[in-house]
Amino acid sequence: MAVITLDVDGTAHRLDVEPEMPLLYALRDELGLNNPRFGCGLAQCGSCTVLMDGQPIRACVVPVAAVTGKVQTLSGLGTAEEPHPVQQAFIDEQALFCGYCMNGWILYAAALLESDPNPSDEAIRQAFTGLKCRCGSHSAILRAVKRAAATLSDREG
Amino acid sequence: MGWYGTAVKRRDVLKGAGSLVVSLAVPGARRAMAADDRPLWRALSPAQLDTYLKIDETGRVTAFFGKMDMGQGVDISIAQIVAEELDLPLDRVDVVMGDTALTVNQGGASGSTGIERGANPLRNAAAEARRVLLELGAEMLGVDAGEVAVAEGAVYLRADPVRRAGFGELIGGGHFDVRLEWNGSYGNALDALGSAAPKDPSEYRVVGQPFPRRDLPEIVMGTHEYIVDVRVPDMMHGRVVRPPVAGSVPVSVNIDSIGAIAGARVVHEGDYLGVVAGREWDAVRAAQQLEVSWSEVEPPFPDMDDLYDHIRRAPVVRESAGGGRGADVAPDRDAVEAALARADRVLQAEYEFPFQSHGSMGPACAVCDYRGDSATLWTGSQKPHYAAEGVANILGLPAGNVRGIWVPGPGSYGRNDAGDAAMDAAVMSRAVSRPVRVQGTRAEGTAWDPKAPASVHFARAGLDAAGNVVGYEMRMKGFSAGDVESNESNPSYSYAGALLGWPNTSVHRLSNPGDRYGFPVNVRYWQTIAPLLERASPLRTAHLRDPLGPQNHFASECFMDEMAVAAGADPVEFRLRYLPDGRDADVLRAAAERYGWEPAVPGPEAPPSDGVVTGRGVAYTRRGLPVVAVIADVEVDLDTGRVWPRRFVVASDQGIVVNPLWLRRTIEGNIIHAVSRTLHEEVRFTPERVTSVDWISYPILEMVDAPEEIDIVLVNRPELPPYGAGEPSTRTVPPAIANAVFDATGLRIRRAPFSRERILAARRASADRQPG
């Protein structure tokens, strides 16, 4: 066991856990956070995605001791009163079915639009390589990301 | 009459004024758990209006729905239907589902009947409630019932609309205590009628509108609760320990091997083996580290390369030309042989479809809290009523002592691993006398979930000189679809139950393609073969979205295309020759019209040798009542073997449209899920075990290959009831893509999935056959 400090959604936490424990288990079981979810434990699907210093990582394979930056979860991305434009676009497009995989899609989309505010269709598709959705919301997700990009460019324009 | 069910005949006795007593007695929904061998949901009377509806003091309505929504917006449609009958704004209707103490068993999610059947008792109850509210309102206002009307949640005097009484004033917090006429059935068949007739669809204002789902904001904000988020005081974490060779069972277990993991314990009952620990990570480690000596068994499976020949060779266990749950019907082979003997040309082809996994986004999770004489189950199962009953059975408890509470799971498309996880949690909770949460590994969601069965389809047709079909035969041979029946009340149909000695109760059944082609001789039948491993097999079969639909229609609709080519006909025109006028032909025409279909015989003018080529393919089906036609535009890269279905046009007639937004989404989800199954999905195995254990060894669709456009034509039929849309379009996708691949390349792909390797292999084989 080792004492680990974690900054999650702007709050600092001290944990006494095995250093090799994946971040996902630390977030869920030690901190009681729900939204990153176990999908594969192999970094193959994205259900456990969180942002570390703004970049998506797969919490299911990153040992908690290796987390050096600030962690942001889906629930820390926006608020019900002020959703992130990507979150609002997913609501507007009704772009999901069971929603279990949404951490990955929404956080990768937010990170993509941060670096490329007006991505091409191809760029969006490539950015999502390695994310899985089983219910078939892919086309709706593409529409949602394009809508979010348009919202962001309207704001800036 | 509109679209309401007629399963129950109305009895005049229901019209008696005595039914209007407003009772303050505790209704069925609040009845305490009793030591009763009837399941909890049977404490709710399907013949009581209060079972389906409650109106609180503010006039807000709660509808109690005994089916489920698995992310297709069924619950919002139910809210629309209830709001419609009560003339209420939609935002004043809530829907409760999935709690066996609060909802009667309407069968859970099953066969796309959520609205088709599930809405009937709720609509009838709401119509009856409206009638009662009108009478109560007239009484309160001191006028005759004919002088009042309902609007915006209140009864008002027509002549003086300011005089009004809100629903909350009239009945808020009380109970209708009005009997409905119940047809005596539970599950999918449950229906109940009131004395009041529901509205005519021409009056609809809420039904037919595109309302969004209500749970999406919480889901995208990351605050929605899923089954994996359920935490109960004193809860432990459990993991099932699976054998290295399918069919092997634990002989001895070295408990000391997990002695270093604090609080970790072994659950070993019969042939069932699991571990529990206080922390989830510890349970994960304990399952990995536990040393087990396993029994020696013969490897149960054939070489995977031999799968389809195994099916061809295997003795037939059951054969029928009828439905799988009905009596056997002998196929008229003589008629087929006679017709084919008369034909100028006989075509034949064989199609092969693999085992497929549910592969839900997360491996199933369940929590069970066993308390000696009662238990509570939290489950993501799409049939929580039956799952709770199953848990009662495996725990040896009276069914009335187990409450099942559904919490959304990681996707559900039939009988997936959720039905096993519920039993696992129950067995482990009993073993440690603590609440236990079970969630599997990815391998358990992919390798160990019940599978869609693999099959071979044998098609034959005779054409006359003019290209008309004179005889047709379609035979499906494969593993039964019913190793695991989808009703979860019988522990035999679970992994834990099988290992604890519950007897094998598998059912041998398959089915035939669904269409309305009127061939002069038209014989379809199916043949089941024995399972490869009878007990606790990772290749156990069960329902997966549109059970047997993709298999059967891959064969039947590809073969239609082959017949059209042989007849020198356009494939839309060729299908229309054999379809009766009406809904089937209308839907096919609607798809062709939206697509802008110009008639042509499928296939390239000359076989292309390299580069990217394009083609179009059509398929149609009738799945009982709903009718679907789809046209796919496909790109094939002959150098890489990549098949990309860029665009689909879908026409769908599912009766009256209740919510066009979520109907479209549901169809879109079906198409994309089916694209994944068509292009990528194949459960791999060795003689010892299933080797599809993750998303590398069981690849599914990635975003780069997702369609660009899915253009959906909803053929609205206000004169018809709403039919299920959760599955029918799935089955049209494999043949539409295969037919488009042929149109583009001239290659007939008769084995799914159409992976890059398979396309390249087909191309090489075709080149080998070309002279020079």
Interface residues (C-beta under 8 A of the other chain):
Chain A: V17 E18 M21 P22 Y25 R28 D29 G32 N34 N35 R37 F38 G39 C40 G41 L42 Q44 C45 S47 T73 L74 S75 G76 L77 G78 T79 A80 P83 Q87 F90 I91 Q94 L96 F97 C98 G99 Y100 C101 M102 N103 I106 D121 I124 R125 Q126 F128 T129 G130 L131 K132 C133 R134 C135 G136 S137 H138 S139 A140 I141 L142
Chain B: M70 G71 Q72 P212 R213 D215 L216 P217 I219 V220 M221 G222 T223 H224 E225 Y226 V228 D229 R231 R279 E280 W281 V284 G359 S360 M361 G362 P363 P408 G409 P410 G411 S412 Y413 Q439 T441 R442 L661 W662 R665 E668 G669 N670 I671 I672 H673 V675 S676 D694 W695 I696 I700 L701 E702 M703 V704 A706 P707 E708 E709 I710
